[in-house]
Amino acid sequence: MSDRSLNFKTRLEDKNNNSELLVSLNIVRFQDGDTEILYAPALEVYGYGNNFEEAKQSFEVSFHEFVNYTHNKKTFTSELERLGWHIKGSKKNRKYTTPVLSELVSSNSRLAEIFNTKNLSTYQQEYAIA
């Protein structure tokens, strides 16, 4: 695993609320054949490519699409709840906590398979969501 950072930021189109949400995600990096894969199990977001840089770019697109789509559909919070996130606080002052990686592995058979069959590395990265 390279020490290269996956530091993505996105700005949502919301004229009424310019606050920023900072989330810390566990990223799983592994090879599937000749394909490099980056996977954020807490969001079910993947990126892939022929090398790390392509996978990083693909992940960035997928990450932005997830955030923008759920924000525009007004399903961001409900989707995070469905994915096992813990959400506290009022609508204007919410705190989002990712599920623990061990919880994700036990509840996600694809992730368990990745952990059991792939040579992988994991790390935690903070992402800003405006």
Protein Blocks (a to p, Z undefined) as FASTA:
>chain_A
ZZbdcddddddddfkbccdcddddddddddehjaccdddfknopacddfbfklmmmmmmm
mmmmmmmmmmmnopmmmmmmmnopacedjfklccdddddfklmmmmmmklmmmmmmpccd
ddddddddZZ
